[in-house]
Amino acid sequence: MTMKSTLIFLLVATTLTNSIKAQDSAAHYKVVTIVESIVPGGVGRSRIIETKKQGKMDRGELKDDDVVETKLLNFYSLVGINFKNIASNDVMIAAKIDELSALGWKLSFVSTGVESKAGNDDGEGIFITRLIFYK
Protein backbone atom coordinates (compact mmCIF):
# COMPACT_ATOMS: atom_id res chain seq x y z
CA MET A 1 0.00 0.00 0.00
CA THR A 2 1.37 3.39 -0.93
CA MET A 3 1.51 6.32 1.46
CA LYS A 4 -1.28 8.06 -0.47
CA SER A 5 -3.50 4.93 -0.28
CA THR A 6 -2.82 4.61 3.44
CA LEU A 7 -3.80 8.25 4.07
CA ILE A 8 -7.00 7.87 2.03
CA PHE A 9 -7.84 4.67 3.93
CA LEU A 10 -7.28 6.37 7.31
CA LEU A 11 -9.38 9.37 6.25
CA VAL A 12 -12.28 7.14 5.15
CA ALA A 13 -12.03 5.00 8.32
CA THR A 14 -12.02 8.10 10.55
CA THR A 15 -14.99 9.58 8.71
CA LEU A 16 -16.97 6.33 9.04
CA THR A 17 -16.13 6.06 12.74
CA ASN A 18 -17.25 9.63 13.39
CA SER A 19 -20.44 9.00 11.41
CA ILE A 20 -21.23 5.89 13.47
CA LYS A 21 -20.59 7.79 16.73
CA ALA A 22 -22.91 10.60 15.58
CA GLN A 23 -25.64 8.08 14.73
CA ASP A 24 -25.32 6.37 18.13
CA SER A 25 -25.69 9.67 20.00
CA ALA A 26 -28.91 10.35 18.10
CA ALA A 27 -30.33 6.88 18.74
CA HIS A 28 -33.88 6.43 19.99
CA TYR A 29 -34.84 3.52 22.19
CA LYS A 30 -38.07 1.58 22.56
CA VAL A 31 -38.90 -0.94 25.29
CA VAL A 32 -41.44 -3.70 24.74
CA THR A 33 -42.41 -5.68 27.84
CA ILE A 34 -43.74 -9.23 27.70
CA VAL A 35 -45.57 -10.44 30.82
CA GLU A 36 -46.37 -14.15 30.88
CA SER A 37 -48.45 -15.44 33.74
CA ILE A 38 -47.31 -18.39 35.82
CA VAL A 39 -50.66 -19.16 37.44
CA PRO A 40 -52.11 -22.68 37.40
CA GLY A 41 -55.53 -23.17 35.85
CA GLY A 42 -55.01 -20.59 33.11
CA VAL A 43 -56.51 -17.78 35.21
CA GLY A 44 -53.54 -15.40 34.82
CA ARG A 45 -53.13 -12.61 32.29
CA SER A 46 -50.31 -12.60 29.75
CA ARG A 47 -49.58 -9.64 27.47
CA ILE A 48 -47.12 -7.86 25.20
CA ILE A 49 -47.11 -4.23 26.34
CA GLU A 50 -45.86 -1.46 24.07
CA THR A 51 -46.09 2.26 24.67
CA LYS A 52 -46.83 4.54 21.75
CA LYS A 53 -45.17 7.51 23.48
CA GLN A 54 -41.74 8.52 22.20
CA GLY A 55 -39.15 10.63 23.97
CA LYS A 56 -38.86 11.67 27.58
CA MET A 57 -41.58 11.73 30.23
CA ASP A 58 -41.68 14.12 33.15
CA ARG A 59 -41.92 12.65 36.65
CA GLY A 60 -45.40 14.15 36.94
CA GLU A 61 -46.60 11.98 34.07
CA LEU A 62 -45.16 8.62 35.09
CA LYS A 63 -48.28 6.71 34.10
CA ASP A 64 -48.60 6.34 30.34
CA ASP A 65 -52.15 5.51 29.26
CA ASP A 66 -51.23 5.33 25.57
CA VAL A 67 -50.23 1.65 25.47
CA VAL A 68 -50.99 -1.23 23.17
CA GLU A 69 -51.66 -4.58 24.83
CA THR A 70 -51.43 -7.75 22.76
CA LYS A 71 -52.99 -10.75 24.47
CA LEU A 72 -50.87 -13.86 24.94
CA LEU A 73 -51.80 -17.30 26.22
CA ASN A 74 -50.92 -18.38 29.75
CA PHE A 75 -48.16 -20.90 30.47
CA TYR A 76 -50.57 -23.11 32.42
CA SER A 77 -53.93 -24.62 31.58
CA LEU A 78 -56.18 -26.62 33.91
CA VAL A 79 -54.01 -29.74 33.48
CA GLY A 80 -50.60 -28.10 33.94
CA ILE A 81 -47.98 -26.48 31.75
CA ASN A 82 -49.22 -26.04 28.19
CA PHE A 83 -46.39 -26.25 25.65
CA LYS A 84 -48.70 -25.32 22.76
CA ASN A 85 -49.47 -22.04 24.54
CA ILE A 86 -45.75 -21.34 24.87
CA ALA A 87 -45.22 -22.07 21.16
CA SER A 88 -48.16 -19.78 20.27
CA ASN A 89 -46.66 -17.00 22.40
CA ASP A 90 -43.33 -17.47 20.61
CA VAL A 91 -45.09 -16.86 17.29
CA MET A 92 -46.75 -13.69 18.64
CA ILE A 93 -43.47 -12.38 20.09
CA ALA A 94 -41.60 -13.09 16.83
CA ALA A 95 -44.35 -11.26 14.92
CA LYS A 96 -43.89 -8.20 17.18
CA ILE A 97 -40.11 -8.28 16.60
CA ASP A 98 -40.69 -8.60 12.83
CA GLU A 99 -43.17 -5.70 12.91
CA LEU A 100 -40.76 -3.40 14.72
CA SER A 101 -37.85 -4.50 12.51
CA ALA A 102 -39.88 -3.57 9.43
CA LEU A 103 -40.33 -0.10 10.99
CA GLY A 104 -36.55 0.30 11.30
CA TRP A 105 -36.10 -0.76 14.94
CA LYS A 106 -33.17 -3.04 15.78
CA LEU A 107 -33.25 -5.44 18.72
CA SER A 108 -30.42 -4.38 20.99
CA PHE A 109 -30.87 -6.17 24.30
CA VAL A 110 -33.14 -8.67 26.06
CA SER A 111 -33.66 -8.77 29.83
CA THR A 112 -35.72 -11.39 31.69
CA GLY A 113 -36.91 -12.04 35.20
CA VAL A 114 -39.33 -14.10 37.25
CA GLU A 115 -41.40 -12.99 40.24
CA SER A 116 -42.87 -15.58 42.52
CA LYS A 117 -43.63 -16.03 46.20
CA ALA A 118 -41.61 -19.27 46.09
CA GLY A 119 -43.26 -20.67 49.20
CA ASN A 120 -44.55 -24.20 49.67
CA ASP A 121 -47.96 -23.32 48.26
CA ASP A 122 -46.61 -21.01 45.56
CA GLY A 123 -49.19 -21.03 42.83
CA GLU A 124 -48.64 -17.71 41.19
CA GLY A 125 -46.05 -15.52 39.57
CA ILE A 126 -45.03 -13.77 36.38
CA PHE A 127 -42.25 -14.14 33.87
CA ILE A 128 -41.19 -10.80 32.39
CA THR A 129 -39.09 -10.20 29.29
CA ARG A 130 -38.04 -6.73 28.19
CA LEU A 131 -37.00 -6.22 24.59
CA ILE A 132 -34.93 -3.06 24.05
CA PHE A 133 -34.89 -1.75 20.50
CA TYR A 134 -33.06 1.23 18.98
CA LYS A 135 -32.94 3.16 15.76
Beta strands, then each sheet from edge to edge (+ up, - down):
strand 1: 29-37
strand 2: 46-51
strand 3: 67-72
strand 4: 76-77
strand 5: 80-81
strand 6: 106-116
strand 7: 125-134
sheet 1: 3+ 2- 1+ 7- 6+
sheet 2: 4+ 5-
end
